[in-house]
C-alpha cells in the first residue's frame, strides 16, 4: 500500500504521523511511504533520516495526499479539505464532536476516517489517546506553573512554595489518565492537590497511588463551587468518549477565583469543560477573562514533539501496519480498530458522534 505522511500545518504543531523507525517497519513489509519534505524536522527527524528508513520525500502536499492511506497527527484543517479523497483511509486524531465543519466535510468527501481517540480495547481503554493524555496531563502543570508567574500574567505563585510560605493549590477535575499525570507532576513540584471525580472507585484507586498527599473529592456542582475560589491552578481533565465535554465550571465560578489564577483545560479539543474557555494556540496560548488566565491550546503535546511523536508511534504503529496490510478489511479483523471508524461511505458512523450531530446521522 502507498502511505502518505503530510507535514502538519496546525499552529506550531511539530509532531509527525510516522517517525523514521515506523517508516522502516512499513517499508520492511513492502509498503511505499511518501513523506512531505521537512515533515519531521520539528520533531528532530530530517528528510535524510526518512530516506535512510526507506521513505520517498515529496515536495508538495498534494503528492502526499494522493495515497491510499494517510497517517497524520491532528485533524485536517480547511486548507487540507480539498486534498482529501474518496475512499481514502485517513488515520489521525479527529475530535469531531467539537468540529461540525470538519465532520460535514469528511462526510461529503467519501473518505474513510478513523480517529485515534475512539479506538477502544475490550476493557474500554483508549490505547491511542493514552500516550498523549499522559503528556498533556504532565504539561498541564508545567504550563500552569509557567503562567502563574507574574511576568506571564499570573498572580506570582510558586506551586511548591518555600519554608514559611504555603505552596500553591492545584484543583484537577477528572481522575483519568490526564488527571492522574497532572497530579503526579503537581505533587512532584510540592503543590497541594485536590482531585474531583464522579467515579468513587477511581478515587479509591488514586488513593493507592498517592496516599494522603492528595485530597480526593466526589465531583458535584456544589463541591466544584467550594474548591475553586482558592485554586491557584485549575486543570480540566474531563473526557466523555466521542462527545463534547460537559461544562463543569460556569462563568460565575471562574469569577470567584483569585485574579491571576490559571485555568488549563486539557478537554478543549472536545469543547472544554470551562464556560469561559476558548481555543487558543501555541503562538497565543493565553488570554484573561474574569481576571483569570485561561490556557486553551488543543494540541499541547505538540510543544514536546520529539517525545510525543515517538510515544504516539509506539502505540499507533501496529494499527498502521494492520491498515496497510489489509486495507479497510483490517476493521473486520480488529474490533478495537473498528471502533475508531467515525466516517465511511458519506455517513457518520460512530455512535457517540452521531448523538452529537443527530441531523448528520442519516
C-alpha positions as CSV (number, residue, x, y, z in Angstrom):
1,X,0.0,0.0,0.0
2,X,1.1,3.6,-0.6
3,X,1.2,5.6,2.7
4,X,1.2,9.4,2.8
5,X,2.7,11.3,5.7
6,X,1.9,15.1,5.4
7,X,3.6,17.9,7.2
8,X,1.3,19.1,10.0
9,X,0.0,22.7,9.4
10,X,-1.7,23.4,12.7
11,X,-0.1,26.3,14.5
12,X,3.3,25.3,15.8
13,X,2.4,21.6,15.5
14,X,5.8,19.8,15.1
15,X,4.7,16.2,15.6
16,X,4.6,13.9,12.6
17,X,2.4,10.9,11.8
18,X,5.3,8.4,11.3
19,X,8.8,8.6,12.6
20,X,11.7,7.0,10.7
21,X,11.5,3.8,12.8
22,X,7.9,3.4,11.9
23,X,8.7,4.1,8.2
24,X,11.3,1.4,8.3
25,X,8.7,-1.1,9.8
26,X,6.3,-0.2,7.0
27,X,9.0,-0.4,4.3
28,X,10.1,-3.8,5.6
29,X,6.5,-5.1,5.0
30,X,6.7,-3.9,1.3
31,X,4.7,-0.7,1.7
32,X,5.8,2.6,0.0
33,X,5.9,5.6,2.3
34,X,5.7,9.1,1.0
35,X,6.8,11.8,3.4
36,X,6.3,15.5,2.7
37,X,9.6,17.3,2.9
38,X,10.5,18.7,6.3
39,X,7.5,16.9,7.9
40,X,9.6,15.6,10.7
41,X,12.2,18.4,11.2
42,X,10.3,19.9,14.1
43,X,10.4,16.6,15.9
44,X,14.1,16.1,15.2
45,X,13.9,13.9,12.1
46,X,15.4,15.1,8.9
47,X,14.5,14.1,5.3
48,X,17.7,12.2,5.2
49,X,16.6,10.1,8.2
50,X,13.4,9.2,6.4
51,X,15.2,8.3,3.1
52,X,17.6,6.1,5.1
53,X,14.5,4.4,6.6
54,X,13.1,3.7,3.1
55,X,10.7,6.6,2.6
56,X,10.4,8.8,-0.5
57,X,10.4,12.5,0.1
58,X,7.9,14.6,-1.9
59,X,7.8,18.4,-2.2
60,X,4.1,19.1,-2.5
61,X,1.4,18.2,0.0
62,X,-0.9,17.2,-2.9
63,X,1.6,14.5,-3.8
64,X,1.4,13.1,-0.3
65,X,-2.3,13.2,0.0
66,X,-2.6,11.3,-3.3
67,X,-2.1,8.0,-1.4
68,X,-4.3,5.1,-0.2
69,X,-3.6,5.6,3.5
70,X,-2.9,9.0,5.1
71,X,-1.3,8.9,8.6
72,X,-1.4,12.2,10.4
73,X,-1.4,13.6,14.0
74,X,-4.0,16.3,14.0
75,X,-7.3,16.7,12.2
76,X,-7.3,18.1,8.7
77,X,-7.6,21.9,8.5
78,X,-9.7,23.8,5.9
79,X,-6.6,24.2,3.7
80,X,-6.4,20.4,3.5
81,X,-10.0,19.7,2.8
82,X,-9.6,19.8,-1.0
83,X,-6.8,17.2,-0.7
84,X,-9.0,14.5,1.0
85,X,-10.0,11.8,-1.5
86,X,-13.0,9.5,-1.8
87,X,-12.5,6.0,-0.2
88,X,-9.1,7.1,1.1
89,X,-8.1,5.8,4.6
90,X,-7.4,8.7,6.9
91,X,-5.9,7.7,10.3
92,X,-5.4,10.6,12.8
93,X,-6.9,12.4,15.7
94,X,-10.2,13.9,14.7
95,X,-12.3,15.0,17.8
96,X,-15.3,15.5,15.6
97,X,-17.7,16.3,18.4
98,X,-16.1,19.8,18.7
99,X,-15.9,20.5,14.9
100,X,-19.1,20.3,12.9
101,X,-17.5,21.8,9.8
102,X,-14.8,19.1,9.6
103,X,-17.5,16.5,10.2
104,X,-19.6,17.7,7.4
105,X,-16.6,17.8,5.0
106,X,-15.5,14.3,5.9
107,X,-19.0,13.0,5.2
108,X,-19.2,14.8,1.9
109,X,-15.7,13.7,0.8
110,X,-16.4,10.0,1.0
111,X,-13.2,9.4,3.0
112,X,-12.9,6.5,5.4
113,X,-11.9,8.4,8.6
114,X,-10.5,6.5,11.6
115,X,-9.9,8.5,14.7
116,X,-7.1,7.7,17.1
117,X,-9.1,8.9,20.1
118,X,-12.0,6.4,19.6
119,X,-10.0,3.2,19.0
120,X,-11.1,1.2,22.0
121,X,-9.9,-2.0,23.6
122,X,-12.4,-4.6,25.1
123,X,-11.6,-3.2,28.6
124,X,-12.6,0.2,27.4
125,X,-9.1,1.6,27.4
126,X,-8.2,4.1,24.7
127,X,-4.7,2.9,23.6
128,X,-4.0,5.7,21.1
129,X,-5.3,8.5,23.3
130,X,-3.4,7.4,26.4
131,X,0.2,8.4,25.4
132,X,-0.9,11.9,24.5
133,X,-3.1,12.1,27.6
134,X,-0.1,11.3,29.7
135,X,2.0,14.0,28.1
136,X,-0.9,16.6,28.2
137,X,-1.5,15.9,31.9
138,X,2.1,16.4,32.7
139,X,2.4,19.5,30.5
140,X,-0.8,21.0,32.1
141,X,1.0,21.5,35.4
142,X,4.2,22.6,33.7
143,X,2.4,25.3,31.6
144,X,0.2,26.2,34.6
145,X,3.2,26.8,36.7
146,X,4.7,29.0,34.0
147,X,1.7,31.2,33.5
148,X,1.3,31.6,37.3
149,X,4.5,33.6,37.1
150,X,3.8,37.3,37.4
151,X,5.7,38.2,34.2
152,X,3.4,35.8,32.3
153,X,0.3,37.5,33.7
154,X,-0.3,35.2,36.7
155,X,-0.6,36.0,40.4
156,X,3.0,35.2,41.1
157,X,2.5,31.9,43.0
158,X,5.3,29.3,43.2
159,X,3.4,26.0,43.2
160,X,5.9,24.3,45.5
161,X,6.0,27.2,48.0
162,X,9.0,27.6,50.3
163,X,9.6,27.1,54.0
164,X,7.4,29.6,55.8
165,X,5.0,30.1,52.8
166,X,2.3,27.7,51.8
167,X,2.5,26.0,48.4
168,X,0.1,26.7,45.6
169,X,-3.1,24.8,45.3
170,X,-3.9,22.7,42.2
171,X,-7.5,21.5,41.6
172,X,-7.9,18.8,39.0
173,X,-11.4,18.0,37.5
174,X,-11.3,14.4,36.4
175,X,-9.2,11.5,37.7
176,X,-8.5,9.7,34.4
177,X,-5.1,9.5,32.7
178,X,-4.8,13.3,32.3
179,X,-5.8,14.0,35.9
180,X,-3.5,11.2,37.3
181,X,-0.5,12.5,35.4
182,X,-1.3,16.1,36.3
183,X,-1.4,15.1,40.0
184,X,1.9,13.3,39.7
185,X,3.7,16.4,38.4
186,X,1.9,18.8,40.8
187,X,2.9,16.6,43.8
188,X,6.5,16.4,42.5
189,X,6.5,20.2,42.5
190,X,5.3,20.3,46.1
191,X,1.8,21.7,45.4
192,X,-1.4,21.0,47.4
193,X,-3.6,18.8,45.2
194,X,-7.3,18.1,45.0
195,X,-8.8,15.6,42.5
196,X,-12.5,15.6,41.8
197,X,-14.2,12.7,40.0
198,X,-17.7,11.1,39.9
199,X,-16.2,7.6,40.0
200,X,-15.6,6.7,43.6
201,X,-13.7,3.5,42.6
202,X,-11.3,5.6,40.5
203,X,-10.8,7.9,43.5
204,X,-10.0,4.9,45.6
205,X,-7.5,3.7,43.1
206,X,-5.8,7.1,43.0
207,X,-5.5,6.9,46.8
208,X,-3.4,3.7,46.3
209,X,-1.1,5.7,44.1
210,X,-0.7,9.0,46.0
211,X,-1.9,8.2,49.5
212,X,-2.7,11.1,51.8
213,X,-0.7,13.6,49.8
214,X,-3.9,14.2,47.7
215,X,-7.4,15.2,48.7
216,X,-9.9,13.0,46.8
217,X,-13.4,14.6,46.4
218,X,-16.6,13.4,44.8
219,X,-17.4,15.8,42.0
220,X,-20.6,17.8,42.1
221,X,-21.6,21.4,41.3
222,X,-21.5,22.3,45.0
223,X,-18.2,20.7,45.6
224,X,-16.7,22.3,42.5
225,X,-18.0,25.7,43.6
226,X,-16.5,25.1,47.0
227,X,-12.9,24.3,46.0
228,X,-12.5,26.6,43.0
229,X,-12.2,30.0,44.8
230,X,-8.8,29.3,46.4
231,X,-7.3,27.3,43.5
232,X,-4.2,28.8,42.0
233,X,-4.3,26.3,39.1
234,X,-7.4,24.7,37.8
235,X,-7.0,21.8,35.4
236,X,-9.8,20.5,33.3
237,X,-9.2,16.7,32.7
238,X,-12.7,15.5,31.7
239,X,-13.3,13.0,28.9
240,X,-16.6,11.7,27.5
241,X,-15.7,9.3,24.7
242,X,-16.6,10.8,21.3
243,X,-18.8,13.6,22.8
244,X,-18.3,17.2,23.8
245,X,-17.0,17.7,27.4
246,X,-19.7,18.8,29.8
247,X,-19.4,22.3,31.2
248,X,-18.5,21.9,34.9
249,X,-17.2,25.3,35.6
250,X,-19.5,28.3,34.9
251,X,-18.5,31.8,34.4
252,X,-19.9,32.6,37.8
253,X,-17.4,30.0,39.3
254,X,-14.5,31.5,37.4
255,X,-15.3,35.0,38.6
256,X,-14.8,33.7,42.2
257,X,-11.2,32.7,41.6
258,X,-8.3,34.9,42.6
259,X,-7.1,37.4,40.0
260,X,-4.1,36.0,38.2
261,X,-5.1,32.3,38.9
262,X,-4.7,30.0,35.9
263,X,-7.0,27.6,34.1
264,X,-5.6,24.9,31.8
265,X,-8.4,22.9,30.1
266,X,-7.0,19.8,28.5
267,X,-10.5,18.9,27.4
268,X,-10.5,21.9,25.0
269,X,-10.2,19.7,21.9
270,X,-13.5,18.2,22.9
271,X,-15.1,21.5,23.6
272,X,-13.8,22.2,27.0
273,X,-15.3,21.9,30.5
274,X,-15.0,25.6,31.5
275,X,-17.6,28.0,30.2
276,X,-15.2,30.9,29.8
277,X,-12.5,28.9,27.9
278,X,-12.0,29.1,24.2
279,X,-9.4,27.5,21.9
280,X,-6.0,29.2,21.8
281,X,-2.8,28.3,20.1
282,X,0.9,27.8,20.9
283,X,1.6,31.2,19.3
284,X,-1.0,33.0,21.5
285,X,-1.7,30.4,24.3
286,X,-3.5,32.5,26.9
287,X,-6.0,35.3,27.5
288,X,-7.5,36.8,30.6
289,X,-11.2,36.7,31.4
290,X,-12.9,37.4,34.7
291,X,-9.4,38.3,35.9
292,X,-8.2,34.7,35.4
293,X,-5.5,33.5,32.9
294,X,-7.0,30.9,30.5
295,X,-4.9,28.4,28.5
296,X,-6.7,26.5,25.8
297,X,-4.2,25.0,23.4
298,X,-5.8,21.9,21.9
299,X,-2.5,20.3,20.7
300,X,-0.5,20.7,23.9
301,X,1.8,17.7,23.2
302,X,3.0,19.5,20.1
303,X,5.2,21.5,22.4
304,X,7.4,18.4,23.0
305,X,7.3,16.8,19.5
306,X,10.4,14.7,19.9
307,X,8.9,12.9,22.9
308,X,5.3,13.0,21.7
309,X,5.9,11.7,18.2
310,X,7.8,8.6,19.4
311,X,5.2,8.0,22.2
312,X,2.4,8.2,19.7
313,X,4.1,6.0,17.1
314,X,4.8,3.3,19.8
315,X,1.0,2.9,20.1
316,X,-0.2,3.7,16.5
317,X,2.3,1.6,14.5
318,X,0.6,-1.8,15.0
319,X,-2.7,-0.3,13.7
320,X,-1.0,1.4,10.8
321,X,0.5,-1.9,9.7
322,X,-2.9,-3.6,10.0
323,X,-4.4,-1.0,7.8
324,X,-1.5,-1.0,5.3
325,X,-1.5,-4.8,5.1
326,X,-5.3,-5.3,4.9
327,X,-6.9,-2.1,3.9
328,X,-10.4,-1.5,5.2
329,X,-10.7,-5.2,6.0
330,X,-8.5,-4.5,9.0
331,X,-11.6,-3.2,10.7
332,X,-13.3,-6.6,10.4
333,X,-10.2,-8.3,11.8
334,X,-9.7,-6.0,14.7
335,X,-12.9,-4.9,16.6
336,X,-10.9,-2.3,18.6
337,X,-9.7,-0.6,15.5
338,X,-13.2,-0.8,14.1
339,X,-14.4,1.4,17.0
340,X,-12.1,4.1,15.6
341,X,-14.2,4.4,12.5
342,X,-16.0,7.8,12.5
343,X,-16.9,8.4,8.9
344,X,-17.4,5.9,6.0
345,X,-19.2,6.0,2.6
346,X,-20.6,9.5,3.1
347,X,-22.0,8.5,6.5
348,X,-21.3,9.4,10.1
349,X,-21.0,6.0,11.8
350,X,-19.5,6.4,15.3
351,X,-22.4,6.2,17.8
352,X,-21.2,8.9,20.2
353,X,-20.5,11.4,17.4
354,X,-23.9,10.6,15.8
355,X,-25.5,11.6,19.2
356,X,-23.7,15.0,19.0
357,X,-24.9,15.6,15.4
358,X,-28.2,13.7,15.0
359,X,-29.1,15.7,11.9
360,X,-25.9,14.4,10.2
361,X,-26.5,10.8,11.2
362,X,-28.8,9.8,8.3
